[in-house]
Amino acid sequence: MTSEVETYLANLPADRRAALEQVRAVINANIPPGYEEGLQYGMPTWFVPKTRLADTYNGQPLAIASLGSQKNYMALYLMSVYGDAALRTWFENAYKQAGKKLDMGKACIRFKTLDALPLDVIAQAISKVPVDTYVAAYEASRAKTAPTAPAIEAPAAKPATAKPAMPAKAEPAAKPPAAKTPAATKLVVKKSAAKPPAAKKPAAKKPAAKKATAKKPAAKKPAAKKPAKRR
């Protein structure tokens, strides 16, 4: 496992490799016995071996610290500080007293140079958490968050009750024959004798317009001849 960590460090740029190798040496020199070092989550990690704690939330060995080289910074992950409020308070105060600026998320301490990291504070933080203490804190945390199923009680058996005897069915009384409704009488409508159609009066003829006849000129009577004068 250590060879995998060394291979990881060998592939880093020279300045980052030198910085992370020194941080690694500090952790290995101060971490309590019982932890192991290996490559986990793609970076050097210190964790509780599965022989000591097999049941973890993700099936992976329980990590306490990791080192990583990110794109814009290097990172030291201190999961022990993240999970213990008292230890975090001490860590923040010690970091401040060391005159260093702490750039930390939940567990990730970001730094760009080795000089930005107070190695003595890192050494003390690592040494403060023995394996047994770390495992006990982890198991207590899981016990608080584990859902508890409510106890299911078996339903009480209902006392057998005698079913009431069903009364004998009385035969239905014979129904009187239904009165026949008289057939509907047809209304006979007397047809009134058909009246002969009234004779149509001939339409009054309009007097024919008198044709205007041209008056013939009266015949002129021949003028009476005067008697010839005697010679």
C-alpha positions, 0 to 999 in steps of 0.5 A, spaced: 500 500 500 505 504 501 508 503 494 502 506 491 502 512 495 509 513 493 507 512 486 502 518 487 507 522 490 512 521 484 507 523 479 506 530 482 510 536 480 517 537 484 514 543 488 508 539 490 511 533 491 516 536 496 511 539 500 506 533 501 512 529 502 514 533 508 506 533 511 506 526 510 512 525 514 509 529 520 503 525 520 506 518 520 511 521 525 505 523 530 499 518 528 497 514 534 498 506 533 493 502 529 492 506 523 494 504 516 496 508 510 494 507 503 491 510 497 484 511 498 479 516 494 485 516 489 490 520 494 494 518 500 490 516 506 490 514 513 484 510 516 482 504 521 483 498 518 477 493 516 480 488 521 478 493 527 472 496 524 468 493 518 461 496 518 462 503 515 457 507 512 460 506 505 463 500 506 470 503 505 475 503 511 474 509 516 479 515 514 482 520 519 486 524 514 488 524 507 493 528 502 491 531 495 494 535 490 488 539 487 488 543 480 489 550 484 491 548 491 494 542 495 489 539 501 489 536 507 483 533 510 482 532 517 476 528 518 477 527 526 477 535 526 471 535 522 467 530 527 469 533 533 466 540 535 471 541 541 477 538 537 475 543 532 475 549 536 482 547 539 485 547 532 482 553 530 485 557 536 492 553 535 492 555 528 491 562 529 496 563 535 501 560 530 500 566 525 497 562 519 491 564 515 486 558 516 482 556 509 478 550 511 471 547 509 468 542 513 474 537 513 479 540 507 485 545 509 487 548 503 494 551 502 498 553 496 505 553 499 508 549 505 510 555 509 502 556 509 501 550 514 503 550 521 506 543 521 506 543 529 499 544 529 498 538 524 502 534 528 498 535 535 491 534 531 493 528 529 496 525 535 490 527 539 485 521 536 487 514 538 484 509 534 479 506 540 477 514 541 475 515 533 472 508 533 467 509 539 465 516 536 464 514 530 459 508 532 456 513 537 454 518 531 451 512 527 447 510 533 444 517 533 442 517 526 440 510 525 432 509 524 429 505 529 423 501 527 417 501 531 415 495 535 410 491 531 405 488 536 401 482 534 393 484 534 389 481 540 385 475 538 378 477 538 374 472 542 369 468 538 362 470 539 356 465 537 353 467 531 345 468 532 341 463 529 337 465 523 330 466 524 326 461 519 324 464 513 317 465 512 314 463 506 311 469 502 304 471 502 300 469 496 300 476 492 292 477 490 292 477 483 293 484 480 287 488 478 287 488 470 287 495 468 281 496 463 283 496 456 283 503 453 277 505 450 278 508 443 275 515 442 270 514 436 270 521 433 264 522 429 266 525 422 262 530 420 259 530 413 263 533 408 260 540 406 260 541 399 265 546 396 262 553 396 261 554 388 265 559 386 262 566 383 264 567 376 268 573 376 265 579 374 267 581 367 270 588 366 266 591 360 270 591 354 273 598 353 269 601 347 274 601 341 274 608 338 272 608 331 274 614 327 268 618 324 267 618 317 267 625 314 260 627 312 259 626 305 258 633 302 252 635 298 253 637 291 252 644 290 246 646 286 247 648 279 245 655 277 241 655 271 244 658 265 243 665 263 239 665 257 242 669 251 
